[in-house]
Amino acid sequence: MGIGYPVAIDSDYAIWRAFGNHYWPALYFCRRAGTYPASPVREGEYQRSEMIIQQLLVEAGFGIQPRRGFGSTPVAWKPRPIGPP
């Protein structure tokens, strides 16, 4: 199909269950340390996903300061390990 990046096929819902997912689509942003927010970013939560991306860039040392002009509070990042609970 000409896709140049890996795509996970989860026909038996193993990944879905491992993340405790209840939404489609859902975005999970992972830290380098292997943790992710306690809840996924759901469709339409564009401001929240932008804030998480900016926060991860700062944590990774890219020197980008998070923007605060979105009208919402900063992301509350409650880390959870990746993998089955």
C-alpha positions in Angstrom: 0.0 0.0 0.0 3.0 2.3 -0.1 3.0 3.2 3.7 6.5 4.0 4.8 6.0 3.5 8.5 5.0 0.6 10.8 1.3 0.1 11.3 0.1 -2.1 14.2 -2.6 -4.6 13.4 -4.6 -5.4 16.5 -7.2 -7.9 15.3 -7.5 -9.6 18.6 -7.6 -6.3 20.6 -4.5 -7.2 22.7 -3.1 -3.6 22.4 -6.5 -2.1 22.9 -6.9 -4.1 26.2 -3.3 -3.5 27.3 -3.9 0.3 27.2 -7.4 0.0 28.7 -8.7 1.8 25.7 -12.4 2.8 25.4 -12.2 5.4 22.6 -11.8 5.3 18.8 -9.7 7.0 17.7 -7.4 7.6 20.7 -3.9 9.0 20.8 -1.3 7.9 23.3 1.8 10.1 23.7 4.7 8.3 25.3 7.6 9.7 27.2 11.1 8.5 26.6 10.9 6.8 30.1 8.1 4.6 28.8 5.1 6.3 30.5 2.0 7.9 29.1 -0.9 10.0 30.4 -3.5 8.1 32.5 -6.1 8.9 29.8 -5.8 9.0 26.1 -6.3 12.0 23.9 -9.7 11.6 22.2 -10.8 12.8 18.8 -11.4 16.6 19.0 -9.1 17.2 21.9 -6.7 19.1 19.7 -5.7 21.7 22.3 -4.8 19.0 24.8 -2.8 17.0 22.2 -0.9 20.2 21.2 -0.1 20.9 24.9 1.2 17.3 25.4 3.4 17.5 22.3 4.9 20.8 23.5 5.5 19.4 27.0 7.2 16.3 25.6 9.4 18.5 23.4 10.5 20.6 26.4 11.2 17.4 28.4 13.3 16.0 25.5 15.4 19.1 25.6 14.3 20.9 22.4 14.0 24.2 24.3 10.4 24.9 23.2 8.3 26.6 25.8 4.7 25.4 26.1 2.2 27.9 24.9 -0.5 28.9 27.4 -2.9 30.7 25.1 -5.3 27.9 24.4 -7.8 28.8 27.1 -7.2 25.7 29.1 -5.0 24.7 32.0 -1.6 22.9 31.4 -1.6 19.2 31.0 -1.8 17.1 34.2 0.6 14.3 33.3 0.0 11.3 35.5 2.5 8.7 34.2 1.5 5.1 33.8 3.9 2.4 32.6 3.4 1.0 29.1 2.2 -2.6 29.1 -0.4 -4.7 30.8 -1.6 -3.4 34.1 
